[in-house]
Amino acid sequence: MATRKPKRETIGETKHRSATHKARRNGAACTFEKDFWKRQRFGPKTVEWTGTSVRIIDQTALPGRLRYLELSSAQDVAEAIRTMRIRGAPAIGVVAALGVALSVRGQAEAGTRKRLIGAGAVRTRALRAIELLRSTRPTAVNLSWALERMLAVVEDAKGSRGQCVEETLLSEALSILDEDRELCRRIGRNGARLLNDGATVLTHCNAGALATAGMGTALAAIYVAASEGKRVHVIADETRPLFQGARLTAWELVSQKIDVTVVCDSAAAWLMKEGKVDCVMVGADRVARNGDLANKVGSYSLAIVAKEHGVPFYVACPYSTIDDSIADGSGIPLEERGEEEVRLVAGKKMVPDEARVYNPAFDIVPHEYVTAIITEKDIITRPFAGKIRAARG
């Protein structure tokens, strides 16, 4: 990458686009979105309902092997979430909702044959599944958001027939899935407004199609910008300890023929110092009312360095990631994962047995380091106080 002066951009700045970009913006972006998954090297979407099970891509096998898993129970879904075979806040929410629907699948018919149950037993199974799934990962608020929607269906179904409860739960889960796909498209369109032709975007972890049921959040902006004819280059942090940037983000971008360079996490600061980064664009797992947010560990240091060098730090997420019940980042629960993720790399020991290991999965980015939050509705800029709640309506 050649050294060049960064093209700093502020919200609302009039952006120059060539006639080609303007002509392509309306039609081509729409076509790109419709054909997005057809153009992937993998056929099925990250999360799919088959009619009898939930099909996911096993993200622990990428990029070496493309493997699909069929999840047939809420227990299967919970295990897939815990082991990060499925990951990304929006995707976790979608698959958890489908897990609740799976937990009651066929129960009313079985109950009828045995002359045992109606809606009561179906509701009990659904409630147990909700509690099981709620315990899998604490930081991603989309998980609890989706489960609250499923819980509302269960509570509203008192007095209904068991089969009716089953059908309503599945309908709600499929609505959550379809909504996420549409939200991703809208986030992508809004985020693309912030990217100039020739922009170099640094991203952390994976906030793409593999993290959602649709095109992604942060990467959706890049995909839409590319569909508008903009030349966008992406720098992907490897994202230790599980290498989501190197394994997942780079794999996704290569499949979409987006120019991508993978760097060690520790190289990001120097790249910004050298003027090789125009903006940082990441996703989020939970956003507090004041704009503080939790994202993959390492995001905090990126935000500090970006501010030091005048590089915009953008966060892309749906409104379901905003937790209105939490005033600031101090109230966001942060997951700590197992030592083996740090001790071993590809099965090879990297840390002496005598050394201790600390493995936080997330950190908190204070709102003052965030330039803007890109949502499906709009782009929220600083100061965030009051704006986030008002925008939620």
C-alpha positions, 0 to 999 in steps of 0.5 A: 500500500502506497503512502498517501494523505488521508481523505478525511470526511465529515457527516453532511459533507458534499461528496463528489461522485462521477457521472458513472457513480450517479448513474449506477447508484440507483439501479446497480445497488438494488441489483447487487443486493438482490444478487448478493448471495448468488455471487457468494462462493457459498450458496446457502445464507449464513442462517436458513430455515429448512422447514424442519431444521436451522441450517448454518455455516460452521464458522469455526471451519472457515476458511479451510473448509466450507461446512454446513450444520443442521440444527434440530433442537434448541440444545443444538442451537445453544451449543452452536452459539456457545462454541461460536459455530454461529456468531455475530450479534444479529445472527445470534438473535436470529438463530436463537429465535429459530431455536425457540421455534424448534423446541416446540416443533411437533409437540402439539401433534405428539400431545394430541396422540398421547392425549396429554397436552395442549398449549400449556406444555408447548409454552413450557417447552418454549420457556425452557428453550428461551432460558437455555438460549439466553444463558449462552452469550451475555454481551450481544443484546440482539440475543435477548431482544429476539428472545423477548419477542419470542417470549411475548408470543408465548405470553400472548398465547395463553389459552390458545391451542398447542398447534397455534402456539407452534405456528405463531412462534415459527412465524415470529422467528421467520419475521425476525430473520426476514427483518434482519436481511432488510435492516442489513440492506438499509444499513449498507445504503446509509453507510455507503454514503460515508465512503468516497471513491478510493477509500481505504477502510479498516475493520475489526473482527467480522461484521459482514454476512457471516455475522447476520442473516443478510449482507452484514452491517459494517461490511454491508456499507462496503458492499453497497459502495462497491456496487455504486462503482466506488473503488474501496480497499479494506484493511482487515485486522486479523482479530486475535485470538480467534482470527475472525478478521483473517478467517471470516472477513477476508474470506467474505471480501475475497468472495465478493471480489473486494480488495482486502489486505489482512494485517496484525492487530498491532499494525493498525496504529502505524497504518493510521500514523502513515495516513493509509486509513481513511476511516475505521468501520466496525459493528457492535454487540451492544450500544448504551443510551449515551453511545458507549458500545461493546464490540470485539476486544481491541475496538477500544484501542482502535478508537483511541488511535483513530481519534489521535490521528483524526480518522473517523470511527464509524459503528454500524448496527441495527437499532435492535443492538441499542439497549435503552435500559443501559445508561452507559458502557459501565452497565454492559456485561462483558463475556470472558471466554476460555483460556484455550482460545489464547493458549492454542493456535491451530492446535499448537501450544502458544503459552507455557502452562505455568502462565495465566491467561485473561481472555475478554471477548469484548471491550467498551468504546466510550462514546466520545471516540465514536464519530457516528453510529450507522443504523437502518434508519439514519446516521446518528452523530455526536453528541449522542445524548438524547439522540439515540432514544429520540431516534428509536421513537 
